[in-house]
Amino acid sequence: MISPSGGSRRMIRDPHTGADLRVLAIVPARGGSKGLPRKNIARIADVSLIARTARAVRACDWIDGAVISTDDLEFAAEARGEGLDMPALRPAELANDTAKGVDVWAHAWREAEQTHGVRYDLSVYLQPTSPFRTPTHIHDTVSALLNGQHQAATTISQVPGHYAPQKTLTLDENGVLHFYTADGAKHSNRQTTAPTWTRNGLCYAARRAHVVDQGLICESDCGAVKIEGYVANIDDPEDLLIAQLLAEHGGYDILDQLAPAFKGQIT
């Protein structure tokens, strides 16, 4: 658990060293998305993806600073209206399809420190494309980092069995299929594959040296927060439509209500 330190300002304290820690939230939102143009200001229940992220940040009163990293002035205005700062426009070389997330994170971290005049010990990286993120997701990710004494932590979801590496195929230049793994032919049933996991984008957290100095996120000493059930991620128009429909019917709660009706009906 995250414990507030004493004094008039609410901060978090490292449970192992007792040190007070400053936390920075960074919201990356470039303007040039291809699958769903300008998706970061797409609206779900009349609230933009940027605004939904900013509101989750505001609900975490232990976060000391919050900024948007963007190359888009409209996105910047939307973010500022929701309480996010923008120390500087993101440079073009960090706003293209090949830019690495860790470089975007490190750039925004440095710019925020320069503008705010403080050094942030930890940061959370919150992509607007996860519209149903909650303050609990953010809290639990930072808690996993601190309690596990990790350099980073992130939320993960289990890969459905029919998408496990052993069930995945490659297609060669002659149009012939091959198993992705050497033992793929042994796994005709998904029940025989070991559980695998994927990052779901709800939250990343990391210590300063890990991102800013070493340029790492999940490559080394990264703790995990397992998330059960469906996690919406907005990359394409279909994703946005599904999220909008979920929001109209109460978000993930509708999936919990429907689940019992399907149990035992599919064999």
C-alpha positions in Angstrom: 0.0 0.0 0.0 1.0 3.6 -0.6 1.4 5.4 2.7 1.2 9.2 3.0 4.1 10.9 4.8 3.5 13.4 7.6 3.2 17.2 7.2 0.9 19.4 5.3 1.7 18.0 1.8 0.5 14.5 1.0 3.4 12.5 -0.4 4.2 8.8 -0.6 7.0 7.1 1.4 9.2 4.3 0.3 8.2 1.4 2.6 11.8 0.1 2.7 13.9 3.3 3.1 11.3 5.6 4.7 12.2 8.3 2.1 9.5 10.7 0.9 9.1 10.3 -2.9 7.9 12.8 -5.5 5.7 11.3 -8.2 5.2 12.7 -11.7 2.3 11.6 -14.0 3.0 11.8 -17.7 0.2 11.5 -20.3 1.6 10.8 -23.9 -0.7 11.9 -26.7 0.8 12.6 -30.1 -1.4 14.0 -32.8 -0.5 11.8 -35.7 -2.3 8.5 -35.0 -3.0 6.5 -38.1 -5.6 3.8 -37.2 -8.0 6.3 -35.6 -7.0 9.8 -36.5 -6.9 12.2 -33.5 -8.0 9.4 -31.2 -6.7 11.1 -28.1 -9.5 13.6 -28.1 -12.2 11.0 -29.2 -15.0 11.1 -26.7 -16.6 8.4 -24.6 -19.6 9.4 -22.6 -18.9 13.0 -23.8 -15.5 13.0 -22.1 -12.3 12.9 -24.2 -9.6 10.3 -23.7 -7.2 12.9 -22.5 -9.7 14.3 -20.1 -10.6 10.8 -18.7 -6.9 10.2 -18.0 -6.4 13.6 -16.4 -9.4 13.0 -14.1 -7.9 9.6 -13.0 -4.7 11.5 -12.1 -6.5 14.2 -10.2 -8.1 11.5 -8.1 -4.6 10.4 -6.9 -3.8 13.1 -4.4 -0.3 11.7 -3.8 0.8 12.6 -7.4 2.9 15.8 -7.2 3.0 16.8 -10.8 1.1 15.9 -14.0 2.0 16.8 -17.6 1.0 16.0 -21.1 3.6 15.1 -23.8 2.2 16.1 -27.1 3.1 17.7 -30.4 -0.5 18.9 -31.0 -1.8 22.3 -29.8 -5.4 21.2 -29.6 -4.4 18.3 -27.4 -2.4 20.6 -25.3 -5.4 22.9 -24.8 -7.6 20.0 -23.9 -5.0 18.8 -21.3 -4.6 22.2 -19.8 -8.3 22.5 -19.4 -8.2 19.3 -17.3 -5.3 20.4 -15.1 -2.3 18.9 -16.9 0.7 21.0 -17.5 2.7 21.1 -20.7 6.3 22.1 -20.2 7.2 21.9 -23.9 5.8 20.7 -27.2 7.1 17.2 -28.0 9.8 17.4 -30.7 9.1 15.9 -34.1 11.6 13.1 -33.8 9.6 11.8 -30.8 6.2 12.2 -32.5 6.4 9.8 -35.3 5.4 6.1 -35.7 8.9 4.8 -34.8 9.5 6.9 -31.7 10.1 4.7 -28.6 7.9 5.1 -25.6 10.8 5.2 -23.2 12.3 8.2 -25.1 9.0 10.1 -25.0 8.8 9.3 -21.3 12.4 10.4 -20.5 12.0 13.6 -22.5 8.8 14.6 -20.7 10.3 13.7 -17.4 13.3 16.0 -17.9 11.2 18.8 -19.3 8.8 18.6 -16.3 11.7 18.7 -13.8 13.2 21.8 -15.5 9.9 23.6 -15.6 8.7 22.6 -12.1 12.1 23.1 -10.5 12.0 19.7 -8.7 13.4 16.2 -9.1 10.8 13.5 -9.4 11.7 10.1 -7.9 9.0 8.1 -9.6 6.7 8.5 -12.6 3.6 6.9 -13.9 3.0 6.8 -17.7 -0.7 6.8 -18.6 -1.7 6.4 -22.2 -5.1 8.0 -22.9 -6.1 5.0 -25.1 -7.1 3.1 -21.9 -10.4 4.9 -21.2 -11.6 2.9 -18.2 -8.4 3.3 -16.1 -9.2 4.0 -12.5 -7.1 5.6 -9.6 -6.8 2.0 -8.2 -4.9 0.8 -11.3 -2.4 3.7 -10.8 -2.2 3.1 -7.0 -1.7 -0.6 -7.4 1.1 -0.2 -10.0 3.1 2.2 -7.8 2.5 -0.1 -4.8 3.8 -3.1 -6.8 7.0 -1.1 -7.6 7.6 0.0 -4.1 6.6 -3.1 -2.2 8.5 -5.3 -4.5 11.6 -3.0 -4.6 11.4 -3.1 -8.3 12.8 -0.5 -10.8 9.5 -0.6 -12.7 6.0 -2.1 -12.7 3.1 -2.4 -15.1 -0.4 -3.7 -15.5 -0.8 -7.0 -17.5 -3.6 -9.2 -18.8 -3.5 -12.9 -19.5 -3.2 -13.7 -23.2 -6.3 -15.8 -24.3 -5.3 -19.4 -24.9 -6.0 -19.4 -28.6 -3.5 -16.5 -28.9 -0.7 -18.2 -26.9 2.7 -18.3 -28.7 2.3 -22.0 -29.3 -0.9 -21.4 -31.1 0.5 -18.6 -33.2 1.6 -19.1 -36.9 4.0 -17.3 -39.3 3.5 -17.1 -43.0 6.5 -17.4 -45.3 7.1 -15.9 -48.8 5.6 -19.0 -50.4 2.3 -18.7 -48.5 3.2 -21.7 -46.3 2.3 -21.6 -42.6 4.7 -22.5 -39.8 4.3 -22.7 -36.1 5.8 -19.7 -34.3 7.4 -21.9 -31.6 9.2 -25.2 -32.1 6.7 -27.1 -30.0 3.6 -25.6 -31.6 2.5 -28.8 -33.2 2.1 -30.4 -29.7 -0.6 -27.9 -28.7 -3.8 -28.5 -30.5 -5.8 -27.5 -27.4 -5.3 -24.2 -25.7 -5.5 -25.9 -22.3 -2.1 -27.4 -22.8 -0.3 -24.1 -23.1 1.3 -22.3 -20.1 -0.2 -18.9 -19.2 1.4 -15.9 -21.0 0.8 -12.2 -20.3 0.7 -9.0 -22.2 1.0 -5.3 -21.2 -2.5 -3.8 -21.3 -1.6 -0.1 -21.1 -3.5 0.8 -18.0 -0.4 2.0 -16.1 3.4 1.9 -16.2 5.4 3.1 -13.2 9.2 3.5 -12.9 12.0 5.0 -10.9 13.9 7.9 -12.4 17.2 6.2 -13.1 15.5 3.3 -14.9 13.8 5.5 -17.5 15.9 8.7 -17.6 19.4 7.3 -17.2 19.1 3.7 -18.5 16.3 4.0 -21.1 14.4 1.0 -19.8 10.8 0.2 -18.9 10.0 -3.6 -18.8 13.3 -5.0 -20.0 14.7 -5.4 -16.5 13.3 -5.8 -13.0 9.7 -4.9 -13.8 6.9 -6.0 -11.4 3.4 -6.9 -12.5 -0.1 -6.1 -11.6 -2.5 -8.7 -13.0 -5.8 -7.3 -14.3 -8.7 -9.7 -14.6 -11.2 -9.4 -17.4 -11.5 -7.3 -20.5 -9.4 -4.1 -20.9 -10.4 -1.6 -23.5 -7.6 -0.1 -25.6 -8.5 2.4 -28.3 -6.4 1.9 -31.5 -9.1 1.6 -34.2 -12.6 2.8 -34.9 -14.0 -0.6 -33.8 -12.3 -0.2 -30.4 -13.8 3.2 -29.9 -17.3 2.0 -30.8 -17.0 -0.9 -28.3 -15.8 1.4 -25.5 -18.7 3.9 -26.3 -21.2 1.1 -26.1 -19.7 -0.2 -22.8 -19.9 3.3 -21.4 -23.5 3.7 -22.3 -24.3 0.5 -20.4 -22.2 1.1 -17.3 -18.7 0.3 -18.4 -17.2 -3.0 -17.3 -20.0 -3.7 -14.9 -22.2 -4.8 -17.8 -19.7 -7.5 -18.6 -19.8 -8.8 -15.0 -23.6 -8.9 -15.2 -23.6 -10.8 -18.5 -20.9 -13.4 -17.7 -23.2 -15.7 -15.6 -25.7 -16.0 -18.4 -23.1 -17.5 -20.7 -21.5 -20.0 -18.2 -22.1 -23.6 -19.3 -23.6 -22.6 -22.6 -20.4 -23.0 -24.7 -18.6 -26.3 -24.8 
